[in-house]
């Protein structure tokens, strides 16, 4: 099975030795996104809510580049430096996803790249 590297200028560029996403057959593996603005590669300036929204916007841009949408996400992993923000993730997530929701994990971590408060990665399954 061949692999396709997914790239878009509408999401932050990789800040390490990885691709924004890789498609293998109908499955697309979206790399972790932190709340970087694609044009400046700086963290979004603002609240935790704005950081969460920026991460979802970045995931959406990569999903779109792969030919899908967030509705195609079957697994979402969320990394938070403070799990007190988990209810806010649920609230914001409802603006980006509708039922049936993807499988999900939320993990508390000590730190994230560039001092971000949230990071997410996803697995997407595309039709045909």
C-alpha positions as CSV (number, residue, x, y, z in Angstrom):
1,X,0.0,0.0,0.0
2,X,1.4,3.4,-0.9
3,X,1.7,6.3,1.4
4,X,1.0,10.0,0.6
5,X,2.4,12.9,2.5
6,X,-0.2,15.6,3.2
7,X,0.9,19.2,3.4
8,X,-0.9,22.5,3.5
9,X,0.2,26.1,4.0
10,X,-3.2,26.6,5.9
11,X,-1.8,24.8,9.0
12,X,1.5,25.3,10.8
13,X,4.5,23.8,9.2
14,X,6.2,20.9,10.9
15,X,8.6,22.1,13.6
16,X,10.5,18.8,13.6
17,X,11.1,15.6,11.7
18,X,7.5,14.8,10.8
19,X,4.8,15.4,8.2
20,X,1.5,17.3,8.9
21,X,-0.3,14.1,8.0
22,X,0.3,10.8,6.2
23,X,-2.3,8.9,4.2
24,X,-2.1,5.2,4.0
25,X,-4.9,3.7,1.9
26,X,-8.2,5.2,3.3
27,X,-6.6,6.1,6.7
28,X,-5.0,9.5,7.4
29,X,-2.8,10.0,10.4
30,X,-2.8,13.7,11.5
31,X,0.2,14.8,13.5
32,X,-0.2,16.7,16.7
33,X,-1.2,20.3,16.3
34,X,-0.6,23.0,18.9
35,X,-2.2,26.5,18.7
36,X,0.3,28.0,16.2
37,X,-0.8,30.5,13.7
38,X,0.1,29.2,10.2
39,X,1.4,32.5,8.9
40,X,3.6,33.5,11.8
41,X,4.3,30.1,13.5
42,X,3.7,31.9,16.8
43,X,1.3,30.7,19.5
44,X,-2.1,32.3,19.3
45,X,-2.3,35.2,21.7
46,X,-5.2,34.7,24.0
47,X,-7.2,32.5,26.3
48,X,-7.3,28.7,26.6
49,X,-10.5,28.8,24.6
50,X,-8.7,30.5,21.7
51,X,-5.8,28.0,21.9
52,X,-8.3,25.1,21.7
53,X,-10.1,26.7,18.7
54,X,-6.8,27.3,16.9
55,X,-5.8,23.6,17.4
56,X,-9.2,22.5,15.9
57,X,-8.7,25.0,13.0
58,X,-5.3,23.6,12.4
59,X,-6.6,20.0,12.4
60,X,-9.4,21.0,10.1
61,X,-6.9,22.6,7.6
62,X,-4.9,19.4,7.5
63,X,-8.0,17.2,7.2
64,X,-9.2,19.3,4.3
65,X,-5.8,19.0,2.6
66,X,-6.2,15.3,2.8
67,X,-9.6,15.4,1.2
68,X,-11.7,15.1,4.4
69,X,-13.3,17.0,7.2
70,X,-13.4,16.7,11.0
71,X,-16.5,14.5,10.4
72,X,-14.1,11.9,9.1
73,X,-12.1,11.7,12.3
74,X,-12.5,8.4,14.0
75,X,-10.0,8.9,16.8
76,X,-8.9,12.1,18.6
77,X,-6.2,12.4,21.2
78,X,-6.1,15.5,23.4
79,X,-3.1,16.5,25.5
80,X,-3.6,19.2,28.2
81,X,-1.1,20.7,30.5
82,X,-4.0,21.2,33.0
83,X,-7.0,18.8,33.0
84,X,-9.1,21.6,34.6
85,X,-9.6,22.7,30.9
86,X,-11.2,19.4,29.9
87,X,-14.8,20.8,30.2
88,X,-13.8,23.7,27.9
89,X,-12.4,21.2,25.4
90,X,-15.8,19.5,25.4
91,X,-17.6,22.8,24.9
92,X,-15.5,23.9,22.0
93,X,-15.4,20.5,20.5
94,X,-19.2,20.7,20.1
95,X,-18.7,23.6,17.7
96,X,-16.4,21.5,15.4
97,X,-18.0,18.0,15.7
98,X,-21.4,16.5,15.7
99,X,-22.7,13.0,16.5
100,X,-21.5,10.4,16.0
101,X,-18.4,11.7,17.8
102,X,-15.0,10.1,17.3
103,X,-13.3,7.9,19.9
104,X,-11.2,10.1,22.1
105,X,-8.6,10.2,24.8
106,X,-7.7,13.1,27.0
107,X,-4.3,13.0,28.7
108,X,-2.7,15.4,31.2
109,X,0.9,16.2,30.3
110,X,3.7,18.2,32.1
111,X,4.5,20.4,29.1
112,X,3.9,20.9,25.4
113,X,6.1,22.4,22.6
114,X,6.4,26.2,22.7
115,X,4.6,26.4,26.0
116,X,1.2,25.5,24.4
117,X,-1.6,24.5,26.8
118,X,-3.2,22.0,24.4
119,X,-2.2,19.7,21.6
120,X,-4.3,17.3,19.6
121,X,-3.7,14.6,17.0
122,X,-6.2,12.5,15.1
123,X,-6.9,9.5,12.8
124,X,-9.2,10.0,9.9
125,X,-10.9,7.4,7.8
126,X,-11.9,8.5,4.3
127,X,-14.5,6.9,2.0
128,X,-13.2,5.0,-1.1
